[in-house]
């Protein structure tokens, strides 16, 4: 697969003071999120660690949502080496590493915070099988982080697929989230996040799905009557670097990066636990009439059973991303990755 930087990105690069040559003492880190979001906390902790380890000789400049283009744009900039680090959700890697969308499947990681963290940070399937797919597009996967459980917003109680009937739910635009809510019985409606509040307010869509901290920051709880915890999956952020650039670093600087990634992962984990709880408490205080629903094990099992059909969707998405000669191997690789993750989650549960 070949990729080129879209012509519209270059004005953004110039405005941001970037050049295609990396400055020796400044590393560039682009995030899909904004200040105060989980990926920002990761980036800030990473920058502080690098600064401290290098005695101030190396600085990390952080770029936020939209400053360098779309999520796909910043992945491309990292792949090309224009920037050194990038953080995006797994769903935004589809054009580069379609296999990464395995983490978008519901009920693969589930809702156990400790199991999720263990798998996302130590999984052999992720850091051996899946990471090799990153290398093929000149990216080195450094870590994955949970940003909190994906929670359903709605204007009615949803406890089984029949309750989703006729409900328009805002989803991300990629295939797997769209097909997920079709399988669950809803009408998925892809929208950019800036359109969601108005759509919920006008009831042109009935619900949405996101972590609690983001729901509160976007004020979507103001225009929903229910928040439902299905223990379905977390929002998974990925952190990658340009592989060729990293491999050319001196050994001591590679060690700095490794140490900084571990410190930033811990900071992001602690923050997402705290901010999701704090924002849930704020939602309850601001909207005492809003109903909080947690699905029972039996209720979750029905949705989990529905989600198994999406495994075939995942295989098809991966297969379709490759040329004809590579399709069979790509499909088998996708199957191996999914089965490996399911085994690891079961082993840690």
C-alpha positions as CSV (number, residue, x, y, z in Angstrom):
1,X,0.0,0.0,0.0
2,X,1.3,3.5,-0.9
3,X,0.3,6.8,0.8
4,X,1.0,10.4,0.0
5,X,0.6,13.5,2.0
6,X,-2.4,15.5,0.8
7,X,-1.6,18.9,-0.6
8,X,-3.8,20.7,1.9
9,X,-1.6,19.6,4.8
10,X,1.4,21.7,3.8
11,X,-0.2,25.1,4.8
12,X,-0.9,23.6,8.2
13,X,2.7,22.4,8.4
14,X,4.1,25.8,7.6
15,X,1.7,27.5,10.0
16,X,2.8,25.2,12.7
17,X,6.5,25.8,12.0
18,X,7.2,22.3,10.8
19,X,9.7,21.2,8.2
20,X,10.2,17.8,6.8
21,X,13.6,17.6,8.5
22,X,13.4,16.9,12.3
23,X,15.2,19.3,14.5
24,X,17.8,17.5,16.6
25,X,16.7,18.9,19.9
26,X,12.9,19.0,19.4
27,X,10.7,15.9,18.9
28,X,7.2,16.5,17.6
29,X,4.3,14.6,19.0
30,X,0.8,14.9,17.4
31,X,-2.4,13.8,19.1
32,X,-5.9,13.4,17.8
33,X,-7.2,15.0,21.1
34,X,-7.2,18.3,22.8
35,X,-5.7,19.7,26.0
36,X,-6.9,17.9,29.1
37,X,-7.9,14.7,27.3
38,X,-6.3,11.4,28.1
39,X,-3.9,11.4,25.1
40,X,-2.8,14.9,26.1
41,X,-2.0,13.7,29.6
42,X,0.1,10.9,28.0
43,X,1.9,13.4,25.7
44,X,2.6,15.8,28.6
45,X,4.0,13.1,30.8
46,X,6.1,11.8,27.9
47,X,7.5,15.3,27.2
48,X,8.3,15.9,30.9
49,X,10.2,12.6,31.2
50,X,12.2,13.2,28.0
51,X,13.1,16.7,29.2
52,X,14.2,15.4,32.6
53,X,16.1,12.4,31.3
54,X,18.0,14.6,28.8
55,X,18.7,17.4,31.2
56,X,16.7,19.7,29.0
57,X,18.6,19.0,25.9
58,X,15.6,17.3,24.1
59,X,12.2,18.9,24.1
60,X,8.9,17.4,22.9
61,X,6.5,19.8,21.2
62,X,2.9,18.6,21.3
63,X,0.3,19.3,18.6
64,X,-3.3,19.0,19.4
65,X,-6.5,18.1,17.5
66,X,-6.7,19.8,14.1
67,X,-3.4,21.7,14.2
68,X,-1.7,19.4,11.7
69,X,-4.8,18.1,9.9
70,X,-7.1,15.1,10.5
71,X,-6.3,11.9,12.4
72,X,-5.3,10.2,9.1
73,X,-3.0,13.2,8.3
74,X,-1.0,13.0,11.5
75,X,-0.6,9.2,11.1
76,X,0.8,9.9,7.6
77,X,3.1,12.6,8.9
78,X,4.6,10.1,11.4
79,X,4.9,7.4,8.8
80,X,6.7,9.9,6.5
81,X,9.0,11.1,9.4
82,X,7.8,14.7,9.4
83,X,6.9,14.2,13.0
84,X,8.3,11.7,15.4
85,X,5.3,10.6,17.5
86,X,1.6,10.2,17.0
87,X,-1.3,9.1,19.1
88,X,-4.7,8.1,17.6
89,X,-7.5,5.7,18.4
90,X,-7.3,2.3,16.7
91,X,-10.2,3.1,14.4
92,X,-8.1,5.9,12.8
93,X,-5.4,3.5,11.7
94,X,-7.5,1.6,9.2
95,X,-5.8,3.0,6.1
96,X,-2.4,2.1,7.5
97,X,-2.8,-0.9,9.8
98,X,-6.2,-2.4,9.2
99,X,-5.5,-5.2,11.6
100,X,-5.4,-2.6,14.5
101,X,-9.2,-2.4,14.2
102,X,-9.4,-5.7,16.1
103,X,-9.5,-3.5,19.2
104,X,-12.7,-1.9,17.9
105,X,-14.6,-5.2,18.1
106,X,-17.0,-5.3,21.0
107,X,-16.5,-7.8,23.7
108,X,-12.9,-8.7,22.7
109,X,-11.3,-6.8,25.6
110,X,-14.5,-6.4,27.6
111,X,-14.9,-4.1,30.6
112,X,-12.5,-5.3,33.3
113,X,-10.1,-2.4,33.8
114,X,-7.2,-4.6,35.1
115,X,-7.5,-7.1,32.3
116,X,-7.7,-4.4,29.7
117,X,-4.6,-2.7,31.0
118,X,-2.6,-5.9,31.2
119,X,-3.5,-6.9,27.7
120,X,-3.0,-3.5,26.1
121,X,0.5,-3.1,27.6
122,X,2.0,-6.6,27.6
123,X,0.1,-8.7,25.0
124,X,2.4,-10.9,22.8
125,X,-0.3,-10.8,20.2
126,X,-0.2,-7.0,20.1
127,X,3.6,-6.4,20.5
128,X,4.7,-9.3,18.2
129,X,2.0,-10.1,15.7
130,X,0.2,-6.8,15.4
131,X,3.3,-4.5,15.8
132,X,4.8,-6.1,12.7
133,X,2.0,-4.7,10.7
134,X,3.0,-1.2,11.9
135,X,6.6,-1.7,10.8
136,X,5.5,-2.3,7.3
137,X,4.3,1.3,7.1
138,X,7.3,2.7,8.9
139,X,5.6,3.0,12.2
140,X,6.8,1.5,15.5
141,X,4.0,0.7,18.0
142,X,5.1,1.9,21.4
143,X,2.0,1.3,23.5
144,X,-1.8,1.2,23.7
145,X,-3.9,2.9,26.4
146,X,-7.5,2.6,27.5
147,X,-9.3,5.9,27.8
148,X,-12.3,4.4,29.6
149,X,-15.3,2.3,28.9
150,X,-17.4,3.1,25.9
151,X,-20.8,4.1,27.3
152,X,-24.1,4.4,25.4
153,X,-26.1,7.5,25.7
154,X,-29.9,7.2,24.9
155,X,-33.3,8.7,25.6
156,X,-34.7,5.4,26.6
157,X,-33.5,2.4,28.7
158,X,-31.6,0.0,26.5
159,X,-31.1,-3.5,28.0
160,X,-31.4,-5.8,25.0
161,X,-31.2,-5.5,21.2
162,X,-34.9,-5.0,20.8
163,X,-34.6,-1.7,22.8
164,X,-32.2,-0.5,20.0
165,X,-34.9,-1.0,17.4
166,X,-35.5,2.3,15.5
167,X,-32.8,4.1,17.5
168,X,-30.3,6.3,15.6
169,X,-27.0,6.1,17.4
170,X,-24.1,8.3,16.5
171,X,-21.0,6.2,15.7
172,X,-17.5,6.8,14.4
173,X,-17.3,6.6,10.6
174,X,-15.3,3.4,10.3
175,X,-16.8,0.1,9.2
176,X,-16.6,-1.9,12.5
177,X,-18.5,0.6,14.7
178,X,-21.1,1.0,12.0
179,X,-21.6,-2.7,11.7
180,X,-21.5,-3.2,15.4
181,X,-24.7,-1.1,16.0
182,X,-26.4,-2.7,13.0
183,X,-25.8,-6.0,14.7
184,X,-27.1,-4.7,18.0
185,X,-30.3,-3.6,16.2
186,X,-29.8,0.2,16.0
187,X,-29.5,2.5,13.0
188,X,-25.8,3.7,13.1
189,X,-25.4,7.3,12.1
190,X,-21.8,8.5,11.5
191,X,-21.3,12.1,12.5
192,X,-18.3,14.3,13.2
193,X,-18.1,15.1,16.9
194,X,-18.9,18.8,16.4
195,X,-22.3,17.9,15.0
196,X,-23.4,15.6,17.8
197,X,-24.7,18.0,20.4
198,X,-27.1,19.7,18.0
199,X,-28.2,16.4,16.6
200,X,-29.0,15.0,20.0
201,X,-30.7,18.2,21.0
202,X,-32.9,18.2,17.9
203,X,-33.4,14.4,18.2
204,X,-32.2,13.8,14.7
205,X,-30.1,11.1,16.4
206,X,-31.2,9.4,19.6
207,X,-27.9,8.4,21.2
208,X,-24.2,8.1,21.0
209,X,-21.3,6.1,22.4
210,X,-18.1,7.5,24.1
211,X,-16.1,7.3,27.3
212,X,-17.7,9.3,30.2
213,X,-14.9,11.9,30.5
214,X,-15.5,12.8,26.8
215,X,-19.3,12.8,27.2
216,X,-19.1,15.3,30.0
217,X,-16.5,17.5,28.3
218,X,-18.7,17.6,25.1
219,X,-21.8,18.3,27.3
220,X,-23.7,15.5,25.6
221,X,-25.1,14.4,29.0
222,X,-27.2,17.6,28.8
223,X,-29.2,16.2,25.9
224,X,-29.5,12.5,26.9
225,X,-31.8,10.9,29.5
226,X,-29.8,7.6,30.0
227,X,-26.2,6.5,30.2
228,X,-25.8,2.8,29.9
229,X,-22.7,0.8,30.8
230,X,-22.5,-2.4,28.7
231,X,-18.9,-3.4,29.6
232,X,-18.5,-3.7,25.9
233,X,-15.0,-2.2,25.3
234,X,-12.8,0.7,26.1
235,X,-11.7,3.5,23.7
236,X,-8.2,2.4,22.8
237,X,-5.5,5.0,22.0
238,X,-2.3,4.0,20.3
239,X,1.1,5.7,20.5
240,X,3.6,5.1,17.6
241,X,6.8,6.6,16.4
242,X,8.5,6.7,13.0
243,X,10.3,3.4,12.9
244,X,13.3,4.4,10.8
245,X,13.9,7.5,12.9
246,X,13.7,5.5,16.1
247,X,16.1,2.8,14.8
248,X,18.6,5.6,14.0
249,X,18.5,7.0,17.5
250,X,21.5,6.4,19.8
251,X,20.9,3.5,22.3
252,X,20.7,5.9,25.2
253,X,17.9,7.9,23.5
254,X,16.0,4.8,22.6
255,X,16.1,3.9,26.3
256,X,14.8,7.4,27.2
257,X,11.9,6.8,24.9
258,X,11.1,3.4,26.4
259,X,11.3,4.8,29.9
260,X,9.2,7.9,29.0
261,X,6.5,5.7,27.4
262,X,6.2,3.6,30.6
263,X,5.9,6.7,32.8
264,X,3.4,8.3,30.4
265,X,1.3,5.1,30.2
266,X,1.0,5.1,34.0
267,X,0.1,8.8,34.1
268,X,-2.6,8.3,31.4
269,X,-4.0,5.2,33.1
270,X,-4.3,6.9,36.5
271,X,-5.8,10.0,34.9
272,X,-8.5,8.2,32.9
273,X,-9.6,6.3,36.0
274,X,-9.8,9.5,38.0
275,X,-11.3,11.8,35.3
276,X,-14.0,9.2,34.2
277,X,-15.2,8.9,37.8
278,X,-15.0,12.6,38.5
279,X,-16.9,13.4,35.4
280,X,-19.5,10.8,36.2
281,X,-20.0,12.4,39.6
282,X,-20.4,15.8,37.9
283,X,-23.0,14.4,35.5
284,X,-25.0,13.0,38.4
285,X,-24.8,16.3,40.2
286,X,-25.8,18.3,37.2
287,X,-28.4,15.9,35.9
288,X,-29.9,14.1,38.9
289,X,-32.8,13.0,36.7
290,X,-30.5,11.3,34.2
291,X,-30.7,7.5,34.6
292,X,-27.5,5.4,35.0
293,X,-27.9,1.8,33.8
294,X,-25.4,-1.0,34.2
295,X,-26.2,-4.1,32.2
296,X,-26.3,-7.4,34.1
297,X,-24.1,-10.3,33.1
298,X,-27.1,-12.0,31.4
299,X,-28.0,-8.8,29.5
300,X,-24.3,-8.4,28.3
301,X,-24.2,-12.0,27.1
302,X,-27.0,-11.3,24.6
303,X,-25.0,-8.4,23.0
304,X,-21.8,-10.4,23.2
305,X,-23.4,-13.2,21.3
306,X,-24.5,-10.7,18.6
307,X,-21.0,-9.4,18.3
308,X,-19.4,-12.7,17.2
309,X,-20.8,-12.1,13.7
310,X,-18.5,-9.0,13.6
311,X,-15.4,-11.2,13.6
312,X,-16.1,-12.0,10.0
313,X,-16.6,-8.3,9.3
314,X,-13.1,-7.7,10.7
315,X,-11.6,-10.4,8.5
316,X,-13.3,-8.9,5.5
317,X,-12.1,-5.4,6.3
318,X,-8.5,-6.6,6.6
319,X,-8.7,-8.7,3.5
320,X,-10.1,-5.9,1.4
321,X,-7.2,-3.6,2.4
322,X,-4.7,-5.8,0.5
323,X,-4.0,-6.6,-3.1
324,X,-5.4,-9.8,-4.5
325,X,-2.2,-11.8,-4.1
326,X,-2.0,-11.0,-0.4
327,X,-5.7,-11.4,0.6
328,X,-5.5,-14.9,1.9
329,X,-2.4,-14.3,4.0
330,X,-4.0,-11.1,5.4
331,X,-7.2,-12.8,6.4
332,X,-5.3,-15.6,8.1
333,X,-3.1,-13.0,9.9
334,X,-6.2,-11.2,11.1
335,X,-7.7,-14.4,12.4
336,X,-4.5,-15.2,14.3
337,X,-4.5,-11.8,15.9
338,X,-8.1,-11.9,17.0
339,X,-7.9,-15.5,18.3
340,X,-4.7,-14.6,20.2
341,X,-6.3,-11.6,21.9
342,X,-9.4,-13.6,22.9
343,X,-7.1,-16.2,24.5
344,X,-5.1,-13.6,26.3
345,X,-8.2,-11.9,27.7
346,X,-9.6,-15.2,28.8
347,X,-6.3,-16.1,30.5
348,X,-6.2,-12.8,32.4
349,X,-9.8,-12.9,33.5
